C-alpha cells in the first residue's frame, strides 16, 4: 500500500496567508500541518508517500520532502498555478493515481488536522478488502451541515453519503481519509467520463455506494477542518503552552 496526500488546493478562504504558503505547510506546534499527517502515516509502515501538489507551490513541497528521512516521499505535480485552473479533488486524485503503479491506496486530505491513529482503519480495510473511509462524530447536527455527512448500518456499511446537506441525517462526517483498492482508478475514470462533479470526494463516494459496498469507520480523537483563518487560529492556539 502507498499513501497519497492531497495538497493541490489554493485555500482561497485563508487569503492572504495562502497567497504565500500552502495550507499543508501552515505551522502547528512548531512544525507544518503536513508533518502531523505524515507522522501518522509513517506508523503504518507503508511503502511510500506521494504528495499531490500544484505547480505554484511545488518548490516548498520539494524542500519539505528533502528534509524527511523516515519515509520515501515523491511529488506529483498538477499543472495549475491558480484557483481558476485547479482540477478539483476528484480529478486531482485521478491525475495522481494515474502516475502510480498498481497498489492499494491510503488517500488523505492534506488540509485537515487529526491526532488519531490510522491503524484501526487500515486493519478494517484488510479484513474487508472494500473501500473504507474514516469518519468523525461532530456530535452536532448544525456543524455537520458544512461537511460530507455519512450514515452507516450496524456493520459499518455506508447507507447514505451527502455533501453539505441542509438537514443532516447523521452527526458522522467524512474526515477526508480513505483507503481504496487499485481498481479505484478505473472507477474514477468512469465517474469523470459521465461529467459528474469533479470536486469534493464525497460526491464520488455517493456515486459509488449506489453500486457497491463502502464502509465507514468512526475514529476517536481530535479532527479539524482548517477551512478559515478563525479555525486555524483556534487550532494554532491549542498548541501553545
Order of alpha helices (4+ residues) and beta strands (2+ residues): beta-beta-beta-alpha-beta-alpha-beta-alpha-beta-beta-alpha-beta-alpha-beta-beta-beta-alpha-alpha-beta-beta-alpha
